[in-house]
């Protein structure tokens, strides 16, 4: 299984969208500073993930979310609507 995930930086409250085949391992990599693009914004909280059968599907979804603002906003809202209740 492959996933498209949403992270929230606890440092600056920004969001990060990525795709992987192991969400927990990837979250650890983000939080340990191994990911160049998020190194300065750690620590991160995993807000949610969507699962896909193939890497191709998950890569397309990640591309879609990063290049179409309305879809990105909808994706973020899906996982942050109840965030205040956590």
Backbone torsions as a table, in degrees:
resi	resn	phi	psi	omega
1	UNK	NA	144.9	178.4
2	UNK	-120.8	150.8	-174.5
3	UNK	-132.8	149.6	167.6
4	UNK	-110.8	125.1	-171.6
5	UNK	-122.6	159.2	177.9
6	UNK	-121.7	124.9	176.7
7	UNK	-113.9	151.0	173.4
8	UNK	-121.3	129.6	177.6
9	UNK	-77.0	127.0	177.4
10	UNK	-80.9	-10.6	178.8
11	UNK	-81.2	-48.3	-175.9
12	UNK	-125.2	8.8	178.4
13	UNK	59.9	23.0	176.6
14	UNK	-90.1	167.3	-178.1
15	UNK	-112.3	153.3	176.2
16	UNK	-136.1	133.0	178.1
17	UNK	-114.3	133.9	179.1
18	UNK	-149.6	176.2	177.9
19	UNK	-135.1	147.6	-176.1
20	UNK	-162.2	171.4	174.0
21	UNK	-102.4	-4.3	178.2
22	UNK	-145.9	96.3	-174.1
23	UNK	-62.6	-44.3	-177.7
24	UNK	-64.3	-41.9	177.6
25	UNK	-63.4	-42.7	-179.0
26	UNK	-65.2	-38.8	177.3
27	UNK	-61.4	-42.2	177.6
28	UNK	-61.5	-40.4	178.9
29	UNK	-63.8	-42.3	177.7
30	UNK	-62.2	-46.0	-175.9
31	UNK	-73.2	-20.8	178.8
32	UNK	-91.4	-2.7	177.6
33	UNK	86.7	13.8	-178.9
34	UNK	-79.5	-12.1	-178.3
35	UNK	-102.9	114.0	-173.5
36	UNK	-55.0	-42.8	-174.7
37	UNK	-73.4	-16.1	-178.7
38	UNK	-120.2	2.5	-175.0
39	UNK	-52.0	-41.2	-175.6
40	UNK	-84.4	-3.2	-176.1
41	UNK	-113.1	9.4	-178.0
42	UNK	-73.2	155.9	5.7
43	UNK	-84.3	162.9	-178.6
44	UNK	-119.9	152.8	175.2
45	UNK	-118.9	131.0	177.3
46	UNK	-79.1	119.2	-179.6
47	UNK	-92.8	-30.4	180.0
48	UNK	174.0	170.4	-179.6
49	UNK	-153.9	147.4	173.5
50	UNK	-108.2	140.9	-178.8
51	UNK	-104.9	145.4	179.7
52	UNK	-135.3	153.4	-178.4
53	UNK	-74.6	-33.2	-176.7
54	UNK	-124.4	155.4	176.8
55	UNK	-63.0	-36.5	179.7
56	UNK	-58.3	-44.3	178.6
57	UNK	-64.1	-42.8	-178.0
58	UNK	-70.1	-36.6	177.4
59	UNK	-65.8	-40.0	178.7
60	UNK	-64.4	-42.8	179.6
61	UNK	-63.4	-42.1	177.5
62	UNK	-61.4	-45.6	178.2
63	UNK	-58.1	-47.0	-179.5
64	UNK	-57.5	-46.3	-178.3
65	UNK	-67.2	-34.3	-178.1
66	UNK	-82.2	-16.7	-176.1
67	UNK	-114.4	-7.5	179.2
68	UNK	-124.7	100.1	-173.1
69	UNK	-53.5	-39.3	-179.3
70	UNK	-65.6	-39.4	178.9
71	UNK	-68.3	-38.3	177.7
72	UNK	-63.0	-46.2	179.4
73	UNK	-60.5	-43.1	179.3
74	UNK	-64.2	-41.2	178.5
75	UNK	-62.3	-46.4	-179.9
76	UNK	-64.7	-43.6	179.3
77	UNK	-61.6	-36.0	180.0
78	UNK	-56.0	-37.6	-176.6
79	UNK	-101.4	-8.0	-178.2
80	UNK	-111.8	-4.6	-178.7
81	UNK	-55.4	-44.0	-178.8
82	UNK	-99.9	15.5	-175.8
83	UNK	-61.3	-35.9	-178.3
84	UNK	-67.5	-21.2	-179.5
85	UNK	-87.1	-1.6	-177.5
86	UNK	-82.5	NA	NA
